[in-house]
Amino acid sequence: MGKQHYDVLIIGAGVSGIGMACHLKRECPGKRFAILERRQSLGGTWDLFRYPGIRSDSDMFTFGYNFRPWTGGKVLADGASIKQYVADTARENDVERNIRYGVAVKTADWSSEEKCWKLTAENEKTGEAETYTASFLVGCTGYYNYDQGYKPDFPGEKDFKGQVVHPQHWPENLDYTGKKVVVIGSGATAITLVPTMAEKAAHVTMLQRSPTYLMPLPSTDKVTLALQKVLPEKAAYRLTRARNISISRLLYERSRKSPKAMRRLFLSVIKRQLKGKADMRHFTPDYNPWDQRLCVVKDGDLFDAIKAGTASIKTDHIERFTDTGIRLKSGEELEADIIIPATGLDIQMLGGIQPTVDGQGVVLKEKVIYKNVMVEGMPNSAMIFGYTNISWTLKADIASEYLCRLINHMDRKGYQVVVPRDTENSLGNDTILGSLDAGYIKRAEDRLPRQGTHGPWKASQNYLQDVKILRFEPIEDGYLEFDGRRSQQASPEKAGFLKPLRSALFGA
């Protein structure tokens, strides 16, 4: 197939990729772009995961795009509903026709001579090689490996006579009715799977090495439903977003500033939910709130299953699998017909693509991230990542807005190439995913770009701060190099980015 050139190439048609495409369509209407998606459908995470109960772990009023209201009162939506929302957004903004399905990008090299990215790809249906070029490249692949999740090598696993099913590869017709199930893990996937499977299984045991902070959240927002009856759709959406952003931010900040008080609060909530039906040691983490992500329990369903006796929690370590289940280091044995290792993700940048600049490999762990959007030393490119402490899409939206603003600025000035340059050696220890010490992040430290110690190199997990930086601060801030020349820092007054707080909270 011949070379195909675009102004912008987006890799990935998930939440971030579709959002970026919609922003391009709205804010850079003259640009020719395409989305290269390896799968045969859009949706990303919400197309890949099919396990029982798959749902959002963030409220949908902040997880939804800022330009397209999430309607209804449902706070935690199921995976199919989220995928449909993304598909509807793509259709309404006329971007689905820009998606090239079944295209697996293999290489991406920046040519300084030709001032463009050159991509080689494989059409997975035909096996044919395809070549693309683009003036600007945007990675919207998320941060994990779609081909396989993380699973430890369990001693004796081959001895087990039942089924071992990883949530990332859920069999379409798995029948667990009346079966004994053990779910290994204590993260969002396990918290979702256990109560859902307990509705049909004989019993479900959640086996964890250590507890996670949990917070019950109603699946329906009655206040929002009331607002929707008396206010226009967009007004109700914006008010709900503003409220939920404020609450999420308050919980996070108080957890960082007063961890002991917040720990008491979270544990007291769980204790009230359990009503003495379970030992609190299974719900008492040995770390402070938000050292790892907080897990949401929809309508308290996990606690209800435990109180009903259809589910239970064990806190222990695995000695080995046996032919009938799992033997724990305490000596206890858990019988199982099905074992589900909900043991986390395998982190992977850019869908496994190893980018090069003029043929030289880019070692991401040696690079610092600029405004948590661009990578130092990589021309005309960006990687869109969401937040780890609030809804992913909040950051994806404003990062996309920033990139559109940058592209339009380059067009006005006649620039062809932009490169972030770290001349202050600001490389820090934290990765792009922040200071969370979750196992899946620790395992990937050698693959993740770093944050800096100060300035635009230090990533914020603060939405309001990022709105100010990405939406309003001047493009030419003294850290970007345009066409080989260092930009001059513009004054805030001249840039005119002091906008009302309403814009920061509510979005476009």
For each residue, the residues with C-beta under 8 A, 3 or more apart:
1: 4 123 128 129 130 131
2: 131
3: 131 132 133
4: 1 34 130 131 132 133
5: 116 132 133 134
6: 9 32 33 34 132 133 134 135
7: 31 32 33 134 135 136 407
8: 24 28 31 32 33 134 135 136 137 138 407
9: 6 33 34 35 36 117 119 132 134 136 137 138
10: 13 17 20 21 33 34 35 36 138 140
11: 17 35 36 105 137 138 139 140 141 350 351 353
12: 16 17 35 36 37 44 139 140 141 142 351
13: 10 17 18 35 37 39 42 43 44 90 99 101 140
14: 17 18 42 43 44 45 46 47 86 140 141 142
15: 18 19 44 45 46 82 86 392 393 396
16: 12 19 20 44 140 142 384 385 386 392 393 396 400
17: 10 11 12 13 14 20 21 35 37 42 44 138 140
18: 13 14 15 21 22 35 42 86 89 90 95
19: 15 16 22 23 65 89 140 384 393 396 397 400
20: 10 16 17 23 24 138 140 384 396 400 403
21: 10 17 18 24 25 33 35 90 93 95 98
22: 18 19 25 26 65 67 68 89 90 93 95 400
23: 19 20 26 27 28 67 397 400 401 403 404
24: 8 20 21 27 28 31 33 400 404
25: 21 22 28 29 93 94 95
26: 22 23 29 67 93 404
27: 23 24 401 404 405 408
28: 8 23 24 25 31 404 407 408
29: 25 26
30:
31: 7 8 24 28 407
32: 6 7 8
33: 6 7 8 9 10 21 24 98
34: 4 6 9 10 98 99 100 132
35: 9 10 11 12 13 17 18 21 95 98 99 100
36: 9 10 11 12 100 103 105 119 121 132
37: 12 13 17 42 99 100 101 102 103
38: 102 103 104 105 124 146 351
39: 13 42 44 47 48 101 102 146
40: 101 102
41: 47 101
42: 13 14 17 18 37 39 47 83 86 87 90 96 99
43: 13 14 46 47 48 82 83 86 87
44: 12 13 14 15 16 17 39 47 48 142
45: 14 15 48 49 142
46: 14 15 43 49 54 79 80 82 83 86
47: 14 39 41 42 43 44 83
48: 39 43 44 45 146 168
49: 45 46 54 79 167 168 170
50: 54 79 170 172
51: 54 167 170 189 192 193
52: 170 193 196 197
53: 78 192 193 195 196 197
54: 46 49 50 51 78 79 192
55: 76 77 78 79 192 298
56: 59 60 63 76 77 82
57: 76 188 293 295 296
58: 62 63 296 390 391 392
59: 56 62 63 75 76 217 221 244 391
60: 56 63 64 70 74 75 76 77 82
61: 64 70 75 221 224 237 240 241 244
62: 58 59 241 244 245 248 390 391 393 394
63: 56 58 59 60 70 77 82 391 392 393
64: 60 61 68 69 70 85 237 393
65: 19 22 68 89 393 397
66: 241 394 397 506 507 508
67: 22 23 26 397 507 508
68: 22 64 65 89 92
69: 64 233 234 236 237
70: 60 61 63 64 77 85 237
71: 228 233 237
72: 225
73: 220 221 222 224 225 228
74: 60 77 81 219 220 221
75: 59 60 61 217 218 219 220 221
76: 55 56 57 59 60 217 219 296 298
77: 55 56 60 63 70 74 81 82 85
78: 53 54 55 81 82
79: 46 49 50 54 55 82 83
80: 46 83 84
81: 74 77 78 84 85
82: 15 43 46 56 60 63 77 78 79 85 86
83: 42 43 46 47 79 80 86 87
84: 80 81 87 88
85: 64 70 77 81 82 88 89
86: 14 15 18 42 43 46 82 83 89 90
87: 42 43 83 84 90 91 96
88: 84 85 91 92
89: 18 19 22 65 68 85 86 92 93
90: 13 18 21 22 42 86 87 93 95 96 99
91: 87 88 94 96
92: 68 88 89
93: 21 22 25 26 89 90
94: 25 91 97
95: 18 21 22 25 35 90 98 99
96: 42 87 90 91 99
97: 94
98: 21 33 34 35 95
99: 13 34 35 37 42 90 95 96
100: 34 35 36 37 103
101: 13 37 39 40 41
102: 37 38 39 40 123 124 125
103: 36 37 38 100 121 122 123 124 130
104: 38 121 122 124
105: 11 36 38 108 119 120 121 351 353
106: 120 121 122 353
107: 118 119 120 353 354 356
108: 105 117 118 119 137 350 353 355 356
109: 117 118 119 355 356 357 358 359
110: 116 117 118 355 356 357 358 378 379 380 381
111: 114 115 116 117 118 358
112: 115 357 358 379 417
113:
114: 111 118 133
115: 111 112 135 380 416 417
116: 5 110 111 133 134 135 380
117: 9 108 109 110 111 133 134 135 136 137 380 381
118: 107 108 109 110 111 114 131 132 133
119: 9 36 105 107 108 109 131 132 133 134 137
120: 105 106 107 129 130 131
121: 36 103 104 105 106 129 130 131 132
122: 103 104 106 127 128 129 130
123: 1 102 103 126 127 128 129 130
124: 38 102 103 104 127
125: 102
126: 123
127: 122 123 124
128: 1 122 123
129: 1 120 121 122 123
130: 1 4 103 120 121 122 123
131: 1 2 3 4 118 119 120 121
132: 3 4 5 6 9 34 36 118 119 121
133: 3 4 5 6 114 116 117 118 119
134: 5 6 7 8 9 116 117 119 137
135: 6 7 8 115 116 117 380 416
136: 7 8 9 117 380 381 382 403 407
137: 8 9 11 108 117 119 134 380 381 382
138: 8 9 10 11 17 20 381 382 383 384 403
139: 11 12 349 350 351 353 381 382 383 384
140: 10 11 12 13 14 16 17 19 20 383 384 396
141: 11 12 14 348 349 350 351
142: 12 14 16 44 45
143: 345 347 348 349 385 433 448
144: 149 345 346 347 348 440
145: 148 149 345 346 347 348 352
146: 38 39 48 351
147:
148: 145 151 166 168 169 346
149: 144 145 166 167 168 169 343 344 345 346
150: 343 344 345 346 440 443
151: 148 166 341 343
152: 341 343
153: 157
154: 157 318 320 321 341
155: 318 319 320 321
156: 159 160 320 321 322
157: 153 154 160 164 321
158:
159: 156 320 321 322 323
160: 156 157 164 321 322 323 324 325 336 339
161: 323 324
162: 324 325 336 337 338 339
163: 174 337 338 339
164: 157 160 338 339 340 341
165: 169 170 171 174 338 339 340
166: 148 149 151 169 170 340 341
167: 49 51 149 170 189 193 340 342
168: 48 49 148 149
169: 148 149 165 166
170: 49 50 51 52 165 166 167 174
171: 165 174
172: 50
173:
174: 163 165 170 171 338
175: 179
176: 179 181 197 200 201 337 338
177: 200 201
178: 200 201 202
179: 175 176 201 202 337 338
180: 201 202 203 205 325 335 336 337 338
181: 176 197 201 203 204 205 336 337 338 339 340
182: 204 205 207 325 326 334 336 338 339 340
183: 190 193 194 197 204 205 206 207 340 342
184: 190 207 208 318 339 340 341 342 343
185: 189 190 206 207 208 341 342 343 344
186: 190 191 206 208 209 210 211 212 295
187: 190 191 212 293 295 342 344 438
188: 57 191 192 293 295 296
189: 51 167 185 192 193 342
190: 183 184 185 186 187 193 194 206 208 342
191: 186 187 188 194 212 214 295 296 297 302
192: 51 53 54 55 188 189 195 196 298
193: 51 52 53 167 183 189 190 196 197 204 340 342
194: 183 190 191 197 198 204 206 302 305 311
195: 53 192 198 199 301 302 304 305 311
196: 52 53 192 193 199 301
197: 52 53 176 181 183 193 194 200 201 204
198: 194 195 201 203 204 305 308 310 311
199: 195 196 310
200: 176 177 178 197
201: 176 177 178 179 180 181 197 198 204 310
202: 178 179 180
203: 180 181 198 310 311 312
204: 181 182 183 193 194 197 198 201 305 310 311 312
205: 180 181 182 183 311 312 313 314 334 336
206: 183 185 186 190 194 311 312 313 314
207: 182 183 184 185 313 314 316 318 326 328 334
208: 184 185 186 190 211 212 282 313 314 315
209: 186 315 316 317
210: 186 285 286 315
211: 186 208 281 282 283 284 285 286 315
212: 186 187 191 208 285 292 294 295
213: 266 285 289 290 292 294 295
214: 191 266 270 283 294 295 296 297 302
215: 266 269 294 295 296 297
216: 269 273 296 297 298 299 300 303
217: 59 75 76 296 297 298 299
218: 75 221 222 299
219: 74 75 76 298 299
220: 73 74 75 225
221: 59 61 73 74 75 218 224 225 240
222: 73 218 225 226
223: 226 227 240
224: 61 73 221 227 228 236 240
225: 72 73 220 221 222 228 229
226: 222 223 229 230
227: 223 224 230 231 235 236 239 240
228: 71 73 224 225 231 233 236
229: 225 226
230: 226 227
231: 227 228 235 236 239
232: 235 236
233: 69 71 228 236 237
234: 69 237 238
235: 227 231 232 238 239
236: 69 224 227 228 231 232 233 239 240
237: 61 64 69 70 71 233 234 240 241
238: 234 235 241 242 505 506 507
239: 227 231 235 236 242 243
240: 61 221 223 224 227 236 237 243 244
241: 61 62 66 237 238 244 245 505 506 507
242: 238 239 245 246 505 506
243: 239 240 246 247
244: 59 61 62 240 241 247 248
245: 62 241 242 248 249 390 394 463 464 505
246: 242 243 249 250 505
247: 243 244 250 251
248: 62 244 245 251 252 389 390 391
249: 245 246 252 253 390 462 463 464
250: 246 247 253 254
251: 247 248 254 255 262 294
252: 248 249 255 256 290 389 390 461
253: 249 250 256 257
254: 250 251 257 258 261 262
255: 251 252 258 259 262 288 289 290
256: 252 253 259 290
257: 253 254
258: 254 255 261 262
259: 255 256 262 263 288 289
260: 263 264
261: 254 258 264 265
262: 251 254 255 258 259 265 266 289
263: 259 260 266 267 288 289
264: 260 261 267 268
265: 261 262 268 269
266: 213 214 215 262 263 269 270 289 294
267: 263 264 270 271 280 283 284
268: 264 265 271 272
269: 215 216 265 266 272 273
270: 214 266 267 273 274 280 283 303
271: 267 268 274 280
272: 268 269 275
273: 216 269 270 300 303
274: 270 271 277 278 280 283 303 306 307
275: 272 307
276:
277: 274 306 307
278: 274 282 283 306 307 312 313
279: 282
280: 267 270 271 274 283 284
281: 211 284 315
282: 208 211 278 279 313 314 315
283: 211 214 267 270 274 278 280 313
284: 211 267 280 281
285: 210 211 212 213 292
286: 210 211
287: 291 292 437
288: 255 259 263 291
289: 213 255 259 262 263 266 294
290: 213 252 255 256 293 294 389 436
291: 287 288 436 437
292: 212 213 285 287 436 437 438
293: 57 187 188 290 388 389 436 438
294: 212 213 214 215 251 266 289 290
295: 57 186 187 188 191 212 213 214 215
296: 57 58 76 188 191 214 215 216 217
297: 191 214 215 216 217 300 301 302 303
298: 55 76 192 216 217 219 301
299: 216 217 218 219 304
300: 216 273 297 303 304
301: 195 196 297 298 304 305
302: 191 194 195 214 297 305 306 311
303: 216 270 273 274 297 300 306 307
304: 195 299 300 301 307 308
305: 194 195 198 204 301 302 308 310 311
306: 274 277 278 302 303 309 311 312 313
307: 274 275 277 278 303 304
308: 198 304 305 311
309: 306 312
310: 198 199 201 203 204 305
311: 194 195 198 203 204 205 206 302 305 306 308
312: 203 204 205 206 278 306 309
313: 205 206 207 208 278 282 283 306
314: 205 206 207 208 282 328 332 334
315: 208 209 210 211 281 282
316: 207 209 328 329 330 332
317: 209 328 329
318: 154 155 184 207 321 326 327 328 329
319: 155 327 328 329
320: 154 155 156 159 326 327
321: 154 155 156 157 159 160 318 325 326 327 339
322: 156 159 160 325 326 327 333
323: 159 160 161
324: 160 161 162 333 335 336
325: 160 162 180 182 321 322 333 334 335 336 339
326: 182 207 318 320 321 322 333 334 336 339
327: 318 319 320 321 322 331 332 333
328: 207 314 316 317 318 319 331 332 333 334
329: 316 317 318 319
330: 316
331: 327 328
332: 314 316 327 328
333: 322 324 325 326 327 328
334: 182 205 207 314 325 326 328
335: 180 324 325
336: 160 162 180 181 182 205 324 325 326 339
337: 162 163 176 179 180 181
338: 162 163 164 165 174 176 179 180 181 182
339: 160 162 163 164 165 181 182 184 321 325 326 336
340: 164 165 166 167 181 182 183 184 193
341: 151 152 154 164 166 184 185
342: 167 183 184 185 187 189 190 193
343: 149 150 151 152 184 185
344: 149 150 185 187 438 439 440
345: 143 144 145 149 150 440
346: 144 145 148 149 150 440 443 444
347: 143 144 145 440 441 443 444 447 448
348: 141 143 144 145 351 352 444 447
349: 139 141 143 352 353 364 383 447 448 449
350: 11 108 139 141 353 354 355 383
351: 11 12 38 105 139 141 146 348
352: 145 348 349
353: 11 105 106 107 108 139 349 350
354: 107 350 361 362
355: 108 109 110 350 361 362 378 381
356: 107 108 109 110 359 360 361 362
357: 109 110 112 360 362 377 378 379
358: 109 110 111 112
359: 109 356
360: 356 357
361: 354 355 356
362: 354 355 356 357 367 375 377 378
363: 366 367
364: 349 367 375 447 448 449
365: 445 446 447 448 449 450
366: 363 427 450
367: 362 363 364 375 376 377 378 449 450
368: 375 376 422 426 427 428 449 450 451 452 457
369: 372 373 374 375 376 383 432 449 450 451 452 457 459
370: 373 374 375 376 420 422 456 457 479 480
371: 374 402 456 459 469 470
372: 369 385 395 399 432 451 459 460 466
373: 369 370 382 383 384 399 402 403 470
374: 369 370 371 378 381 382 383 420
375: 362 364 367 368 369 370 378 381 382 383 420 449
376: 367 368 369 370 420 421 422 457
377: 357 362 367 419 420 421 422
378: 110 355 357 362 367 374 375 381 419 420
379: 110 112 357 417 418 419
380: 110 115 116 117 135 136 137 417 418 419
381: 110 117 136 137 138 139 355 374 375 378
382: 136 137 138 139 373 374 375 399 403
383: 138 139 140 349 350 369 373 374 375 432 449
384: 16 19 20 138 139 140 373 395 396 399 400
385: 16 143 372 395 396 399 432 433
386: 16 391 392 393 394 395 396
387: 390 391 392 394 395 461 463
388: 293 433 434 436 461
389: 248 252 290 293 434 461
390: 58 62 245 248 249 252 387 394 461 463
391: 58 59 62 63 248 386 387 394
392: 15 16 58 63 386 387 395 396
393: 15 16 19 62 63 64 65 386 396 397
394: 62 66 245 386 387 390 391 397 398 463
395: 372 384 385 386 387 392 398 399 463 466
396: 15 16 19 20 140 384 385 386 392 393 399 400
397: 19 23 65 66 67 393 394 400 401 507
398: 394 395 401 402 463 466 467 470 471 507
399: 372 373 382 384 385 395 396 402 403 470
400: 16 19 20 22 23 24 384 396 397 403 404
401: 23 27 397 398 404 405 470 471 508
402: 371 373 398 399 405 406 470 471
403: 20 23 136 138 373 382 399 400 406 407
404: 23 24 26 27 28 400 401 407 408
405: 27 401 402 408 409 471 475
406: 402 403 409 410 418 475
407: 7 8 28 31 136 403 404 410 411
408: 27 28 404 405 411 412
409: 405 406 412 413 415 475 476
410: 406 407 413 414 415 416 418 482
411: 407 408 414
412: 408 409
413: 409 410 482
414: 410 411
415: 409 410 418 482 483
416: 115 135 410 483
417: 112 115 379 380 482 483 484
418: 379 380 406 410 415 480 481 482
419: 377 378 379 380 480 481
420: 370 374 375 376 377 378 456 479 480 481
421: 376 377 479 480 481 486
422: 368 370 376 377 425 426 427 452 457 479
423:
424: 454 455
425: 422
426: 368 422 452 453 454 455 457 458
427: 366 368 422 450 452 453 457
428: 368 450 451 452 453 457 458
429: 450
430: 434 435 450 451 459
431: 434 441 444 445 448 449 450 451
432: 369 372 383 385 448 449 450 451 459
433: 143 385 388 436 441 448
434: 388 389 430 431 451 459 461
435: 430
436: 290 291 292 293 388 433 441
437: 287 291 292 441 442
438: 187 292 293 344 441 442
439: 344 442 443
440: 144 150 344 345 346 347 443 444
441: 347 431 433 436 437 438 444 445 448
442: 437 438 439 445
443: 150 346 347 439 440
444: 346 347 348 431 440 441 447 448
445: 365 431 441 442 448
446: 365
447: 347 348 349 364 365 444
448: 143 347 349 364 365 431 432 433 441 444 445
449: 349 364 365 367 368 369 375 383 431 432
450: 365 366 367 368 369 427 428 429 430 431 432
451: 368 369 372 428 430 431 432 434 457 458 459
452: 368 369 422 426 427 428 455 456 457 458
453: 426 427 428 457 458
454: 424 426 457 458
455: 424 426 452 458 479
456: 370 371 420 452 469 477 479
457: 368 369 370 376 422 426 427 428 451 452 453 454
458: 426 428 451 452 453 454 455
459: 369 371 372 430 432 434 451
460: 372 465 466 469
461: 252 387 388 389 390 434
462: 249 465 466
463: 245 249 387 390 394 395 398 466 467
464: 245 249 467 468 501 504 505
465: 460 462 468 469
466: 372 395 398 460 462 463 469 470
467: 398 463 464 470 471 472 503 504 505
468: 464 465 471 472 473 497 504
469: 371 456 460 465 466 472 473
470: 371 373 398 399 401 402 466 467 473
471: 398 401 402 405 467 468 497 499 503 504
472: 467 468 469 495 496 497 498 499
473: 468 469 470 477 492 495 497
474: 477 489 490 491 492 494 495 497
475: 405 406 409 480 487
476: 409 480 482 487 488 489 490
477: 456 473 474 480 487 489 490
478: 486 487 488 489
479: 370 420 421 422 455 456 487
480: 370 418 419 420 421 475 476 477 487
481: 418 419 420 421 484 485 486 487
482: 410 413 415 417 418 476 485 487
483: 415 416 417
484: 417 481
485: 481 482
486: 421 478 481
487: 475 476 477 478 479 480 481 482
488: 476 478
489: 474 476 477 478
490: 474 476 477 494 495
491: 474 494 495
492: 473 474 495 497 498
493: 496 498
494: 474 490 491
495: 472 473 474 490 491 492
496: 472 493
497: 468 471 472 473 474 492
498: 472 492 493
499: 471 472 503 504
500: 503 504
501: 464 504 505
502: 505 506
503: 467 471 499 500 506 507
504: 464 467 468 471 499 500 501
505: 238 241 242 245 246 464 467 501 502
506: 66 238 241 242 502 503
507: 66 67 238 241 397 398 503
508: 66 67 401
